[in-house]
Amino acid sequence: MSQHSMRRALSVLATLGILCAPPLLMTGCLGGNSAEKAGSAVSGVTSMLAGDSVESKTAALAPYVEATNSYNDSAVTFAFSYDPSLQRMRSGEQVDNISVPSFDRLLEALEKARADKSTDGVFKDVDEAADGVIAVLKDLAPLAQKMDNYYSAKTYMTDGYKGGTEMIAQYLPLYDKFEATYQKLDDAVSVHHKELRTAQLEQMRKDGKPNAANFIEATMKVRDLVDMLDHEPVDQAAAEAKIGEITNLVGQLPDTSETKSYKRDVNTFIGTFRSYLAGKEKSNEVIDDFNDTVNTSNRVDLNELDGGKK
Protein backbone atom coordinates (compact mmCIF):
# COMPACT_ATOMS: atom_id res chain seq x y z
CA MET A 1 0.00 0.00 0.00
CA SER A 2 1.59 3.28 -1.10
CA GLN A 3 2.23 6.21 1.21
CA HIS A 4 0.50 8.41 -1.37
CA SER A 5 -2.84 6.65 -1.04
CA MET A 6 -2.59 6.54 2.77
CA ARG A 7 -2.28 10.30 3.29
CA ARG A 8 -5.34 11.29 5.27
CA ALA A 9 -6.86 14.51 6.53
CA LEU A 10 -7.07 15.98 10.01
CA SER A 11 -10.16 17.82 11.22
CA VAL A 12 -9.66 21.54 11.48
CA LEU A 13 -8.89 22.81 14.97
CA ALA A 14 -11.47 25.34 16.05
CA THR A 15 -10.29 28.10 18.34
CA LEU A 16 -11.99 27.50 21.66
CA GLY A 17 -12.76 31.14 22.34
CA ILE A 18 -14.48 31.56 18.98
CA LEU A 19 -15.83 28.08 18.41
CA CYS A 20 -16.01 28.31 14.65
CA ALA A 21 -13.84 26.52 12.16
CA PRO A 22 -11.76 28.66 9.80
CA PRO A 23 -12.00 27.71 6.11
CA LEU A 24 -9.02 25.39 6.12
CA LEU A 25 -8.64 21.73 5.32
CA MET A 26 -5.91 20.53 7.61
CA THR A 27 -4.33 17.34 6.44
CA GLY A 28 -1.88 14.76 7.58
CA CYS A 29 -1.53 11.06 8.19
CA LEU A 30 -0.64 8.74 10.96
CA GLY A 31 1.97 6.11 10.31
CA GLY A 32 3.62 3.40 12.35
CA ASN A 33 2.11 2.57 15.74
CA SER A 34 -1.13 4.57 15.80
CA ALA A 35 -2.15 3.25 19.20
CA GLU A 36 1.15 4.41 20.70
CA LYS A 37 0.73 7.82 19.10
CA ALA A 38 -2.85 8.08 20.38
CA GLY A 39 -1.67 7.28 23.91
CA SER A 40 1.00 9.94 23.62
CA ALA A 41 -1.60 12.46 22.50
CA VAL A 42 -3.93 11.74 25.40
CA SER A 43 -1.10 11.87 27.96
CA GLY A 44 -0.12 15.29 26.66
CA VAL A 45 -3.50 16.89 27.31
CA THR A 46 -2.89 17.67 30.98
CA SER A 47 0.25 19.65 30.22
CA MET A 48 -1.50 21.17 27.21
CA LEU A 49 -4.23 22.63 29.43
CA ALA A 50 -1.83 23.61 32.21
CA GLY A 51 0.68 25.45 30.02
CA ASP A 52 0.11 27.83 27.15
CA SER A 53 -3.48 28.18 26.04
CA VAL A 54 -4.91 25.70 23.58
CA GLU A 55 -5.69 28.66 21.32
CA SER A 56 -2.06 29.78 21.15
CA LYS A 57 -0.81 26.26 20.55
CA THR A 58 -3.45 25.76 17.86
CA ALA A 59 -2.20 28.92 16.16
CA ALA A 60 1.40 27.70 16.41
CA LEU A 61 0.58 24.33 14.85
CA ALA A 62 -1.61 25.73 12.07
CA PRO A 63 1.17 26.83 9.66
CA TYR A 64 2.69 23.35 9.70
CA VAL A 65 -0.65 21.68 9.20
CA GLU A 66 -1.45 24.05 6.36
CA ALA A 67 1.94 23.32 4.83
CA THR A 68 1.19 19.61 4.66
CA ASN A 69 -2.36 20.20 3.43
CA SER A 70 -1.63 20.67 -0.23
CA TYR A 71 0.93 17.87 -0.38
CA ASN A 72 -1.23 15.28 1.38
CA ASP A 73 -4.38 16.15 -0.52
CA SER A 74 -2.52 15.94 -3.82
CA ALA A 75 -0.86 12.67 -2.79
CA VAL A 76 -4.25 11.01 -2.29
CA THR A 77 -5.92 12.60 -5.30
CA PHE A 78 -3.12 11.84 -7.76
CA ALA A 79 -1.82 8.55 -6.36
CA PHE A 80 -3.23 6.93 -9.51
CA SER A 81 -0.59 8.88 -11.46
CA TYR A 82 2.28 9.26 -8.98
CA ASP A 83 2.49 5.61 -7.96
CA PRO A 84 2.76 4.00 -11.42
CA SER A 85 5.30 6.63 -12.44
CA LEU A 86 7.44 5.87 -9.40
CA GLN A 87 7.17 2.14 -10.05
CA ARG A 88 8.35 2.60 -13.65
CA MET A 89 11.33 4.63 -12.47
CA ARG A 90 12.24 1.98 -9.89
CA SER A 91 11.97 -0.80 -12.48
CA GLY A 92 14.73 0.74 -14.57
CA GLU A 93 12.67 0.88 -17.74
CA GLN A 94 13.04 3.80 -20.13
CA VAL A 95 10.21 6.25 -19.54
CA ASP A 96 8.98 9.04 -21.76
CA ASN A 97 6.88 10.81 -19.13
CA ILE A 98 6.81 11.19 -15.36
CA SER A 99 4.39 12.31 -12.67
CA VAL A 100 5.85 13.69 -9.44
CA PRO A 101 4.37 15.60 -6.48
CA SER A 102 4.63 19.39 -6.18
CA PHE A 103 7.69 19.41 -3.96
CA ASP A 104 8.38 23.07 -4.68
CA ARG A 105 5.04 24.13 -3.17
CA LEU A 106 5.69 22.09 -0.04
CA LEU A 107 9.18 23.58 0.29
CA GLU A 108 7.84 27.11 0.00
CA ALA A 109 5.11 26.48 2.56
CA LEU A 110 7.44 24.86 5.09
CA GLU A 111 10.03 27.60 4.77
CA LYS A 112 7.28 30.15 5.38
CA ALA A 113 6.14 28.23 8.46
CA ARG A 114 9.67 28.05 9.86
CA ALA A 115 10.14 31.78 9.27
CA ASP A 116 7.10 32.55 11.43
CA LYS A 117 8.57 33.55 14.81
CA SER A 118 5.27 32.87 16.59
CA THR A 119 5.59 29.15 15.87
CA ASP A 120 9.26 28.70 16.73
CA GLY A 121 9.90 26.46 19.72
CA VAL A 122 6.25 25.75 20.56
CA PHE A 123 6.42 22.22 19.14
CA LYS A 124 10.11 21.44 18.98
CA ASP A 125 9.65 18.03 17.39
CA VAL A 126 7.63 19.64 14.59
CA ASP A 127 10.31 22.29 14.08
CA GLU A 128 13.03 19.65 13.92
CA ALA A 129 11.06 17.44 11.54
CA ALA A 130 10.25 20.40 9.29
CA ASP A 131 13.93 21.32 9.14
CA GLY A 132 14.71 17.77 8.06
CA VAL A 133 12.14 17.86 5.28
CA ILE A 134 13.34 21.27 4.09
CA ALA A 135 16.93 20.05 3.89
CA VAL A 136 15.93 17.21 1.57
CA LEU A 137 13.54 19.31 -0.49
CA LYS A 138 16.25 21.84 -1.30
CA ASP A 139 17.80 19.10 -3.45
CA LEU A 140 14.66 17.19 -4.43
CA ALA A 141 12.38 20.06 -5.51
CA PRO A 142 14.70 21.56 -8.15
CA LEU A 143 15.60 18.10 -9.42
CA ALA A 144 11.93 17.16 -9.82
CA GLN A 145 11.30 20.40 -11.71
CA LYS A 146 14.30 19.73 -13.95
CA MET A 147 12.98 16.23 -14.67
CA ASP A 148 9.53 17.57 -15.47
CA ASN A 149 11.05 20.06 -17.90
CA TYR A 150 13.18 17.33 -19.48
CA TYR A 151 10.27 14.99 -20.17
CA SER A 152 7.84 17.76 -21.14
CA ALA A 153 10.29 18.96 -23.79
CA LYS A 154 10.92 15.33 -24.90
CA THR A 155 14.67 15.92 -24.57
CA TYR A 156 15.08 12.15 -24.30
CA MET A 157 14.51 12.05 -28.05
CA THR A 158 17.74 13.99 -28.62
CA ASP A 159 20.02 12.44 -25.99
CA GLY A 160 18.87 8.83 -26.09
CA TYR A 161 17.39 8.99 -22.56
CA LYS A 162 20.84 9.71 -21.08
CA GLY A 163 19.76 12.78 -19.11
CA GLY A 164 16.61 11.11 -17.85
CA THR A 165 18.47 8.02 -16.68
CA GLU A 166 20.96 10.15 -14.76
CA MET A 167 18.29 12.26 -13.11
CA ILE A 168 16.20 9.25 -12.10
CA ALA A 169 19.31 7.74 -10.46
CA GLN A 170 19.56 10.91 -8.37
CA TYR A 171 15.83 11.20 -7.77
CA LEU A 172 15.07 7.78 -6.28
CA PRO A 173 17.38 7.95 -3.21
CA LEU A 174 16.35 11.54 -2.57
CA TYR A 175 12.69 10.58 -2.80
CA ASP A 176 13.15 7.73 -0.32
CA LYS A 177 14.94 10.09 2.06
CA PHE A 178 12.11 12.59 1.66
CA GLU A 179 9.46 9.98 2.46
CA ALA A 180 11.23 9.05 5.69
CA THR A 181 11.70 12.64 6.84
CA TYR A 182 8.24 13.72 5.75
CA GLN A 183 6.65 10.86 7.67
CA LYS A 184 8.29 12.16 10.85
CA LEU A 185 6.78 15.58 10.24
CA ASP A 186 3.38 14.16 9.41
CA ASP A 187 3.41 12.00 12.52
CA ALA A 188 4.46 14.88 14.79
CA VAL A 189 1.72 17.13 13.44
CA SER A 190 -0.86 14.34 13.84
CA VAL A 191 0.12 13.68 17.46
CA HIS A 192 -0.12 17.33 18.46
CA HIS A 193 -3.36 17.69 16.51
CA LYS A 194 -4.87 14.91 18.61
CA GLU A 195 -3.58 16.52 21.81
CA LEU A 196 -5.29 19.76 20.90
CA ARG A 197 -8.45 18.03 19.71
CA THR A 198 -8.70 16.07 22.98
CA ALA A 199 -8.14 19.27 24.98
CA GLN A 200 -10.95 20.93 23.00
CA LEU A 201 -13.24 17.99 23.71
CA GLU A 202 -12.61 18.26 27.44
CA GLN A 203 -13.20 22.00 27.34
CA MET A 204 -16.50 21.59 25.50
CA ARG A 205 -17.71 19.20 28.18
CA LYS A 206 -16.64 21.55 30.98
CA ASP A 207 -18.39 24.45 29.26
CA GLY A 208 -21.66 22.51 29.01
CA LYS A 209 -21.65 22.21 25.25
CA PRO A 210 -22.66 18.56 24.73
CA ASN A 211 -23.40 18.80 21.01
CA ALA A 212 -20.05 20.42 20.22
CA ALA A 213 -18.39 17.79 22.40
CA ASN A 214 -20.21 14.96 20.60
CA PHE A 215 -19.21 16.39 17.24
CA ILE A 216 -15.54 16.65 18.16
CA GLU A 217 -15.59 13.15 19.64
CA ALA A 218 -17.28 11.79 16.51
CA THR A 219 -14.56 13.25 14.26
CA MET A 220 -11.91 11.68 16.48
CA LYS A 221 -13.56 8.26 16.40
CA VAL A 222 -13.97 8.44 12.62
CA ARG A 223 -10.22 9.04 12.51
CA ASP A 224 -9.66 6.07 14.83
CA LEU A 225 -11.63 3.90 12.42
CA VAL A 226 -9.65 4.88 9.34
CA ASP A 227 -6.40 4.39 11.27
CA MET A 228 -7.30 0.72 11.61
CA LEU A 229 -6.10 0.40 8.02
CA ASP A 230 -2.57 0.76 9.41
CA HIS A 231 -2.84 -2.69 10.97
CA GLU A 232 -3.75 -5.45 8.54
CA PRO A 233 -5.79 -7.54 8.80
CA VAL A 234 -8.29 -5.13 10.30
CA ASP A 235 -10.01 -6.42 13.44
CA GLN A 236 -13.57 -6.55 12.12
CA ALA A 237 -15.17 -6.85 15.55
CA ALA A 238 -13.26 -3.80 16.80
CA ALA A 239 -14.17 -1.93 13.61
CA GLU A 240 -17.87 -2.65 14.04
CA ALA A 241 -17.68 -1.58 17.69
CA LYS A 242 -16.09 1.70 16.60
CA ILE A 243 -18.74 2.16 13.91
CA GLY A 244 -21.41 1.72 16.59
CA GLU A 245 -19.80 4.45 18.70
CA ILE A 246 -19.60 6.77 15.69
CA THR A 247 -23.21 6.12 14.70
CA ASN A 248 -24.38 6.83 18.23
CA LEU A 249 -22.50 10.15 18.46
CA VAL A 250 -23.46 11.35 14.99
CA GLY A 251 -27.09 10.41 15.61
CA GLN A 252 -27.17 12.80 18.59
CA LEU A 253 -26.08 15.82 16.55
CA PRO A 254 -28.73 18.45 15.83
CA ASP A 255 -29.63 18.91 12.19
CA THR A 256 -28.13 21.90 10.44
CA SER A 257 -27.34 22.06 6.73
CA GLU A 258 -23.68 21.32 7.54
CA THR A 259 -24.30 18.49 10.01
CA LYS A 260 -26.70 16.85 7.57
CA SER A 261 -23.94 16.83 4.96
CA TYR A 262 -21.49 15.52 7.55
CA LYS A 263 -23.84 12.70 8.55
CA ARG A 264 -24.25 11.68 4.90
CA ASP A 265 -20.50 11.65 4.33
CA VAL A 266 -19.88 9.64 7.50
CA ASN A 267 -22.44 7.04 6.39
CA THR A 268 -20.80 6.86 2.96
CA PHE A 269 -17.39 6.43 4.59
CA ILE A 270 -18.71 3.66 6.85
CA GLY A 271 -20.23 1.89 3.86
CA THR A 272 -16.95 2.10 1.93
CA PHE A 273 -15.02 0.87 4.97
CA ARG A 274 -17.32 -2.15 5.27
CA SER A 275 -16.95 -2.83 1.54
CA TYR A 276 -13.17 -2.77 2.01
CA LEU A 277 -13.43 -5.29 4.83
CA ALA A 278 -15.49 -7.50 2.51
CA GLY A 279 -12.80 -7.26 -0.17
CA LYS A 280 -15.01 -5.22 -2.50
CA GLU A 281 -13.25 -1.85 -2.26
CA LYS A 282 -9.67 -0.55 -2.35
CA SER A 283 -8.04 1.22 0.58
CA ASN A 284 -7.52 4.45 -1.34
CA GLU A 285 -11.31 4.70 -1.79
CA VAL A 286 -11.68 4.43 1.98
CA ILE A 287 -9.15 7.24 2.42
CA ASP A 288 -10.89 9.38 -0.20
CA ASP A 289 -14.23 9.02 1.56
CA PHE A 290 -12.63 9.68 4.94
CA ASN A 291 -11.05 12.87 3.62
CA ASP A 292 -14.50 13.89 2.37
CA THR A 293 -15.83 13.61 5.93
CA VAL A 294 -13.04 15.89 7.12
CA ASN A 295 -13.72 18.42 4.40
CA THR A 296 -17.39 18.47 5.39
CA SER A 297 -16.66 18.58 9.13
CA ASN A 298 -14.52 21.67 8.61
CA ARG A 299 -17.63 23.54 7.45
CA VAL A 300 -19.57 22.82 10.63
CA ASP A 301 -19.92 25.89 12.88
CA LEU A 302 -19.67 24.67 16.47
CA ASN A 303 -21.57 27.76 17.64
CA GLU A 304 -24.73 26.43 16.02
CA LEU A 305 -24.66 23.06 17.75
CA ASP A 306 -25.58 24.22 21.26
CA GLY A 307 -28.00 27.05 20.56
CA GLY A 308 -25.43 29.73 19.78
CA LYS A 309 -25.20 31.74 16.58
CA LYS A 310 -28.18 31.21 14.27
C-alpha positions as CSV (number, residue, x, y, z in Angstrom):
1,M,0.0,0.0,0.0
2,S,1.6,3.3,-1.1
3,Q,2.2,6.2,1.2
4,H,0.5,8.4,-1.4
5,S,-2.8,6.7,-1.0
6,M,-2.6,6.5,2.8
7,R,-2.3,10.3,3.3
8,R,-5.3,11.3,5.3
9,A,-6.9,14.5,6.5
10,L,-7.1,16.0,10.0
11,S,-10.2,17.8,11.2
12,V,-9.7,21.5,11.5
13,L,-8.9,22.8,15.0
14,A,-11.5,25.3,16.0
15,T,-10.3,28.1,18.3
16,L,-12.0,27.5,21.7
17,G,-12.8,31.1,22.3
18,I,-14.5,31.6,19.0
19,L,-15.8,28.1,18.4
20,C,-16.0,28.3,14.6
21,A,-13.8,26.5,12.2
22,P,-11.8,28.7,9.8
23,P,-12.0,27.7,6.1
24,L,-9.0,25.4,6.1
25,L,-8.6,21.7,5.3
26,M,-5.9,20.5,7.6
27,T,-4.3,17.3,6.4
28,G,-1.9,14.8,7.6
29,C,-1.5,11.1,8.2
30,L,-0.6,8.7,11.0
31,G,2.0,6.1,10.3
32,G,3.6,3.4,12.3
33,N,2.1,2.6,15.7
34,S,-1.1,4.6,15.8
35,A,-2.2,3.2,19.2
36,E,1.1,4.4,20.7
37,K,0.7,7.8,19.1
38,A,-2.9,8.1,20.4
39,G,-1.7,7.3,23.9
40,S,1.0,9.9,23.6
41,A,-1.6,12.5,22.5
42,V,-3.9,11.7,25.4
43,S,-1.1,11.9,28.0
44,G,-0.1,15.3,26.7
45,V,-3.5,16.9,27.3
46,T,-2.9,17.7,31.0
47,S,0.2,19.7,30.2
48,M,-1.5,21.2,27.2
49,L,-4.2,22.6,29.4
50,A,-1.8,23.6,32.2
51,G,0.7,25.4,30.0
52,D,0.1,27.8,27.1
53,S,-3.5,28.2,26.0
54,V,-4.9,25.7,23.6
55,E,-5.7,28.7,21.3
56,S,-2.1,29.8,21.2
57,K,-0.8,26.3,20.5
58,T,-3.4,25.8,17.9
59,A,-2.2,28.9,16.2
60,A,1.4,27.7,16.4
61,L,0.6,24.3,14.9
62,A,-1.6,25.7,12.1
63,P,1.2,26.8,9.7
64,Y,2.7,23.4,9.7
65,V,-0.6,21.7,9.2
66,E,-1.4,24.1,6.4
67,A,1.9,23.3,4.8
68,T,1.2,19.6,4.7
69,N,-2.4,20.2,3.4
70,S,-1.6,20.7,-0.2
71,Y,0.9,17.9,-0.4
72,N,-1.2,15.3,1.4
73,D,-4.4,16.1,-0.5
74,S,-2.5,15.9,-3.8
75,A,-0.9,12.7,-2.8
76,V,-4.2,11.0,-2.3
77,T,-5.9,12.6,-5.3
78,F,-3.1,11.8,-7.8
79,A,-1.8,8.6,-6.4
80,F,-3.2,6.9,-9.5
81,S,-0.6,8.9,-11.5
82,Y,2.3,9.3,-9.0
83,D,2.5,5.6,-8.0
84,P,2.8,4.0,-11.4
85,S,5.3,6.6,-12.4
86,L,7.4,5.9,-9.4
87,Q,7.2,2.1,-10.1
88,R,8.4,2.6,-13.6
89,M,11.3,4.6,-12.5
90,R,12.2,2.0,-9.9
91,S,12.0,-0.8,-12.5
92,G,14.7,0.7,-14.6
93,E,12.7,0.9,-17.7
94,Q,13.0,3.8,-20.1
95,V,10.2,6.3,-19.5
96,D,9.0,9.0,-21.8
97,N,6.9,10.8,-19.1
98,I,6.8,11.2,-15.4
99,S,4.4,12.3,-12.7
100,V,5.8,13.7,-9.4
101,P,4.4,15.6,-6.5
102,S,4.6,19.4,-6.2
103,F,7.7,19.4,-4.0
104,D,8.4,23.1,-4.7
105,R,5.0,24.1,-3.2
106,L,5.7,22.1,0.0
107,L,9.2,23.6,0.3
108,E,7.8,27.1,0.0
109,A,5.1,26.5,2.6
110,L,7.4,24.9,5.1
111,E,10.0,27.6,4.8
112,K,7.3,30.1,5.4
113,A,6.1,28.2,8.5
114,R,9.7,28.1,9.9
115,A,10.1,31.8,9.3
116,D,7.1,32.5,11.4
117,K,8.6,33.6,14.8
118,S,5.3,32.9,16.6
119,T,5.6,29.1,15.9
120,D,9.3,28.7,16.7
121,G,9.9,26.5,19.7
122,V,6.2,25.7,20.6
123,F,6.4,22.2,19.1
124,K,10.1,21.4,19.0
125,D,9.6,18.0,17.4
126,V,7.6,19.6,14.6
127,D,10.3,22.3,14.1
128,E,13.0,19.6,13.9
129,A,11.1,17.4,11.5
130,A,10.3,20.4,9.3
131,D,13.9,21.3,9.1
132,G,14.7,17.8,8.1
133,V,12.1,17.9,5.3
134,I,13.3,21.3,4.1
135,A,16.9,20.0,3.9
136,V,15.9,17.2,1.6
137,L,13.5,19.3,-0.5
138,K,16.3,21.8,-1.3
139,D,17.8,19.1,-3.5
140,L,14.7,17.2,-4.4
141,A,12.4,20.1,-5.5
142,P,14.7,21.6,-8.2
143,L,15.6,18.1,-9.4
144,A,11.9,17.2,-9.8
145,Q,11.3,20.4,-11.7
146,K,14.3,19.7,-13.9
147,M,13.0,16.2,-14.7
148,D,9.5,17.6,-15.5
149,N,11.0,20.1,-17.9
150,Y,13.2,17.3,-19.5
151,Y,10.3,15.0,-20.2
152,S,7.8,17.8,-21.1
153,A,10.3,19.0,-23.8
154,K,10.9,15.3,-24.9
155,T,14.7,15.9,-24.6
156,Y,15.1,12.2,-24.3
157,M,14.5,12.1,-28.1
158,T,17.7,14.0,-28.6
159,D,20.0,12.4,-26.0
160,G,18.9,8.8,-26.1
161,Y,17.4,9.0,-22.6
162,K,20.8,9.7,-21.1
163,G,19.8,12.8,-19.1
164,G,16.6,11.1,-17.8
165,T,18.5,8.0,-16.7
166,E,21.0,10.1,-14.8
167,M,18.3,12.3,-13.1
168,I,16.2,9.2,-12.1
169,A,19.3,7.7,-10.5
170,Q,19.6,10.9,-8.4
171,Y,15.8,11.2,-7.8
172,L,15.1,7.8,-6.3
173,P,17.4,7.9,-3.2
174,L,16.4,11.5,-2.6
175,Y,12.7,10.6,-2.8
176,D,13.1,7.7,-0.3
177,K,14.9,10.1,2.1
178,F,12.1,12.6,1.7
179,E,9.5,10.0,2.5
180,A,11.2,9.0,5.7
181,T,11.7,12.6,6.8
182,Y,8.2,13.7,5.8
183,Q,6.6,10.9,7.7
184,K,8.3,12.2,10.8
185,L,6.8,15.6,10.2
186,D,3.4,14.2,9.4
187,D,3.4,12.0,12.5
188,A,4.5,14.9,14.8
189,V,1.7,17.1,13.4
190,S,-0.9,14.3,13.8
191,V,0.1,13.7,17.5
192,H,-0.1,17.3,18.5
193,H,-3.4,17.7,16.5
194,K,-4.9,14.9,18.6
195,E,-3.6,16.5,21.8
196,L,-5.3,19.8,20.9
197,R,-8.5,18.0,19.7
198,T,-8.7,16.1,23.0
199,A,-8.1,19.3,25.0
200,Q,-10.9,20.9,23.0
201,L,-13.2,18.0,23.7
202,E,-12.6,18.3,27.4
203,Q,-13.2,22.0,27.3
204,M,-16.5,21.6,25.5
205,R,-17.7,19.2,28.2
206,K,-16.6,21.5,31.0
207,D,-18.4,24.4,29.3
208,G,-21.7,22.5,29.0
209,K,-21.6,22.2,25.2
210,P,-22.7,18.6,24.7
211,N,-23.4,18.8,21.0
212,A,-20.1,20.4,20.2
213,A,-18.4,17.8,22.4
214,N,-20.2,15.0,20.6
215,F,-19.2,16.4,17.2
216,I,-15.5,16.7,18.2
217,E,-15.6,13.2,19.6
218,A,-17.3,11.8,16.5
219,T,-14.6,13.2,14.3
220,M,-11.9,11.7,16.5
221,K,-13.6,8.3,16.4
222,V,-14.0,8.4,12.6
223,R,-10.2,9.0,12.5
224,D,-9.7,6.1,14.8
225,L,-11.6,3.9,12.4
226,V,-9.7,4.9,9.3
227,D,-6.4,4.4,11.3
228,M,-7.3,0.7,11.6
229,L,-6.1,0.4,8.0
230,D,-2.6,0.8,9.4
231,H,-2.8,-2.7,11.0
232,E,-3.8,-5.4,8.5
233,P,-5.8,-7.5,8.8
234,V,-8.3,-5.1,10.3
235,D,-10.0,-6.4,13.4
236,Q,-13.6,-6.5,12.1
237,A,-15.2,-6.9,15.6
238,A,-13.3,-3.8,16.8
239,A,-14.2,-1.9,13.6
240,E,-17.9,-2.7,14.0
241,A,-17.7,-1.6,17.7
242,K,-16.1,1.7,16.6
243,I,-18.7,2.2,13.9
244,G,-21.4,1.7,16.6
245,E,-19.8,4.5,18.7
246,I,-19.6,6.8,15.7
247,T,-23.2,6.1,14.7
248,N,-24.4,6.8,18.2
249,L,-22.5,10.2,18.5
250,V,-23.5,11.3,15.0
251,G,-27.1,10.4,15.6
252,Q,-27.2,12.8,18.6
253,L,-26.1,15.8,16.6
254,P,-28.7,18.5,15.8
255,D,-29.6,18.9,12.2
256,T,-28.1,21.9,10.4
257,S,-27.3,22.1,6.7
258,E,-23.7,21.3,7.5
259,T,-24.3,18.5,10.0
260,K,-26.7,16.8,7.6
261,S,-23.9,16.8,5.0
262,Y,-21.5,15.5,7.6
263,K,-23.8,12.7,8.6
264,R,-24.3,11.7,4.9
265,D,-20.5,11.7,4.3
266,V,-19.9,9.6,7.5
267,N,-22.4,7.0,6.4
268,T,-20.8,6.9,3.0
269,F,-17.4,6.4,4.6
270,I,-18.7,3.7,6.9
271,G,-20.2,1.9,3.9
272,T,-17.0,2.1,1.9
273,F,-15.0,0.9,5.0
274,R,-17.3,-2.1,5.3
275,S,-16.9,-2.8,1.5
276,Y,-13.2,-2.8,2.0
277,L,-13.4,-5.3,4.8
278,A,-15.5,-7.5,2.5
279,G,-12.8,-7.3,-0.2
280,K,-15.0,-5.2,-2.5
281,E,-13.3,-1.9,-2.3
282,K,-9.7,-0.5,-2.3
283,S,-8.0,1.2,0.6
284,N,-7.5,4.5,-1.3
285,E,-11.3,4.7,-1.8
286,V,-11.7,4.4,2.0
287,I,-9.1,7.2,2.4
288,D,-10.9,9.4,-0.2
289,D,-14.2,9.0,1.6
290,F,-12.6,9.7,4.9
291,N,-11.1,12.9,3.6
292,D,-14.5,13.9,2.4
293,T,-15.8,13.6,5.9
294,V,-13.0,15.9,7.1
295,N,-13.7,18.4,4.4
296,T,-17.4,18.5,5.4
297,S,-16.7,18.6,9.1
298,N,-14.5,21.7,8.6
299,R,-17.6,23.5,7.4
300,V,-19.6,22.8,10.6
301,D,-19.9,25.9,12.9
302,L,-19.7,24.7,16.5
303,N,-21.6,27.8,17.6
304,E,-24.7,26.4,16.0
305,L,-24.7,23.1,17.8
306,D,-25.6,24.2,21.3
307,G,-28.0,27.1,20.6
308,G,-25.4,29.7,19.8
309,K,-25.2,31.7,16.6
310,K,-28.2,31.2,14.3
